[in-house]
Amino acid sequence: MTRLDTFLLLLLAGIGWACGFALIGLALFKGYSDGHAAAAVFGGFGFAAGLLLAGLRLAMADQLPRLRSRSLRQDKASKPEEALDPAHASVFGA
């Protein structure tokens, strides 16, 4: 996946969540004079949530947490860790 694809995926996810949250904000503050301001605030939070969730999903798809945590589990004195079999991997590093 190229950088442009990643950027567009994150942008579209953020826009989609922003629209959904803005509709919720409009529905909740329908009779108030500041309903559009509330929709903008809800939309901002929705955009941030869309970016965060799509970013986490991309990071998990690239197995980024597993690659980053391997260096944390490994001691400096021990031998380099061989490739882990996903069926036998443990969250405790054993």
N, C-alpha and C positions, 0 to 999 in steps of 0.2 A: 504494500500500500504506500503510495507516494505521499509527500507532505501535503500536496494540494487535496488529495482525497481525504486525508485525515482532517484537514482544516474544514473542508466542506461538510464532512460528517458531523464534526463538532458544532459547526455553525447551524446546520439544519436541525440537529437535536436541540440546541439551545432555543432556536426560534420556535420549534414545535411546542416545547414545554412552556415557553413564554406566552404563546397564544392560549394554551390551555389554562394557565394560571391567571392570565388577564381576564378570561371569560368567567372564571370563578370569582375574581375580584369584582367584576361588573355585576354578577348575579347577587353577591352578598351585599353590595352597597348600591343597590338599584335605585332606591328612593332618595338617596343623599345627594347634596350638591357637589360633593367632592368624590363622587363615584369614579370619575375618570382618573383622578390622582391615585385612588386606591388600586384601580386596575393597572396603572403604571408600576406601582410598587410590587403588586403581585406578579406582574410580568417580569420585572427585574429579578425577583427571587426565582421565578420559573426558569428564566434564561440561565441563571447560575446553576440551578439544579440540573438542567439539561446538559450543560457543559461538564459538570462534575460526574454525572452518571455515565455519560458517553465516554469520557476520559478514563474512568475506572474500567469500563467494559473493554476499551481498547488495550489498556494495560494488562488486564487479565488474559485477553486473547493472545498477546505477545509474550505471555508468561513472565512479565517484568518483575512481579514481586518475588517469584521463585529465584530468578537470576540474581536479584539484588540481595536476597536473604542468604544466599549461599556463602557470600563473603563474610557475613556476620556470624554464621554458625561455625566457620572454619577457624581453627586455632592457627597461630603463626608457626608453631613448632610441628604441627601435624602435617602429614602428607596431603597433597592436593586431593580433593574429593572427586571420586569418579562419578560418572553420570548416574543419576538416580532413576530407579525403576518406579514409574508413577504408582504402580499397584502396591509397592512396599514403602512408599515415602511416608514419613511421620512429621507431624507438626512440631514435635519435640526435638527433632534433629538426630534421633537415634537410628 
